Amino acid sequence: MSFRYSEYFKNISTHFPEATFEDIKERSHELFCCAVRNYGSGDFGEHYHEYLELIYVVAASMTVRVNSHDYHMNSGDFLVIIPGDVHSMTCNKGCKYVVLQADTDFVFASVLSNSELHYVMPYTLSIHNEARLFKANVVDSTDIPKCIYNIVSEYTDRKKFFTLAIRSHLSAIALYVFRHWDKVLSESNEERRDLTEEDPRLSRVIEVINERYADDLSAEEMAQIAGMSYSYFSRYFKSTVGLSYSEYLNAVRIKASEKLLIDSDLSVADIATAVGFSNTSYYIAQFKKQLHMTPKRYKNSFSGVVGQSAD
C-alpha cells in the first residue's frame, strides 16, 4: 500500500511559499534514482517530493535544511528525508555526496503497511526531528556505508536483477534506521514515564488525564491536583513531560479518537465530542497537526488495514 503523502503537501504552500514540487517520477521515469554529486560550492533552493531521500556525505561538508531545521553534515554523516519534507542544501567547497531517492512502494511494498509507515516515519520525526541525522561515528559501525557503495555500483552497472539488489540494500538501511527510531521512541517514553512516576504530583495528574480525558480538564484544575500554582505547573509539566499540558491532553484525546475512527461508525463530530473536544474544527486541526491527515482520511486509510491485520 502506497505511503499517503498527499496530506503532507496540502499546507506546504502556506508554510513554505518558496518551496517547489519536484516530480522525480516524471523526470526519471524510475521508482529509484541514485547520483554521486561533486560541487565546488552551491545552494539548492527549497523543494519537496514524494520520494524517500537518503543523503550520505563522502567528502567535505554541507548544510541541509529540513522543515526549517538545519543539519550540519560532515564526511561520513547520513541523513533521512521523508516524503513531503521541505528541504534545501548548501554545499561547502569540495563537497561530494551520494543521494538516493526511492518511491516508498519500491522499498516497502508488501513489507510494511501504510499505518506502520505513518507511525515509523512522520510520527517519529515529528517528536524527534534530530533522529533523521546519523553522525559518522555511529554510521561507521554499521553496514550503511557498504550498502550505499553497493547501491551506487548496482545502479551504475545495471546488471541483471540490479533492482532486486538495490531493494535488498535499501531494506537493510531501512531496518537499521527504523529499529534505531523505535529505540529512540521507547527510551524517550521510558524517561518521561520514570520522571512522572518519581514525582507523585505529576503521576496523579497523568493518571487523572488518562482516566478523564473526555472531561473538561483545565490546566488550573490540574495545577490544584498537583498542589502548584498555575504558572509553575505549566512550566514544570512542560520541562518534565516534554509537552505542554494542552499538547499532552490533546495527544491523549487524539490517540483515543484513532480507535473510535477505526472501530466505530460514529461521525467525526461525535468522536470529537466523545474524546473531549468541544469544537469539531479544532479537533480536526489538532488531528492534522499530529497525524498529518484529516480524521476522515485516517479512517478511510487505516480501518481496512487494521481489520486485515487482526485476522
C-alpha positions, 0 to 999 in steps of 0.5 A: 500500500502506497505511503499517503503523502498527499496530506503532507503537501496540502499546507506546504504552500502556506508554510513554505511559499518558496518551496517547489514540487519536484516530480522525480517520477516524471523526470526519471521515469524510475521508482529509484534514482541514485547520483554521486554529486561533486560541487565546488560550492552551491545552494539548492533552493527549497523543494519537496517530493514524494520520494524517500531521500537518503543523503550520505556525505563522502567528502567535505561538508554541507548544510541541509535544511529540513522543515526549517531545521538545519543539519550540519553534515560532515564526511561520513554523516547520513541523513533521512528525508521523508516524503513531503519534507521541505528541504534545501542544501548548501554545499561547502567547497569540495563537497561530494555526496551520494543521494538516493531517492526511492518511491516508498512502494519500491522499498516497502511494498508488501513489507510494511503497511501504510499505518506502520509507515505513518507511525515509523516515519512522520510520527517519529520525526515529528517528536524527534526531528534530530533522529533523521541525522546519523553522525559518522561515528555511529554510521561507521559501525554499521553496514550503511556505508557498504550498502550505499557503495553497493547501491551506487555500483548496482545502479551504475552497472545495471546488471541483471536483477540490479533492482532486486539488489538495490531493494535488498540494500535499501531494506537493510538501511531501512531496518537499521534506521527504523529499529534505531527510531523505535529505540529512540521512541521507547527510551524517550517514553521510558524517561518521561514515564520514570520522571512522572512516576518519581514525582507523585504530583505529576503521576496523579495528574497523568493518571487523572488525564488518562482516566478523564480525558473526555472531561473538561480538564483545565490546566488550573484544575490540574495545577490544584491536583498537583498542589502548584500554582498555575504558572509553575505547573505549566512550566514544570509539566512542560520541562518534565513531560516534554509537552505542554499540558494542552499538547499532552491532553490533546495527544491523549484525546487524539490517540483515543479518537484513532480507535473510535475512527477505526472501530466505530461508525460514529461521525467525526463530530461525535468522536470529537465530542466523545474524546473531549473536544468541544469544537469539531474544527479544532479537533480536526486541526489538532488531528492534522497537526499530529497525524498529518491527515484529516480524521476522515482520511485516517479512517478511510486509510487505516480501518481496512488495514487494521481489520486485515491485520487482526485476522 
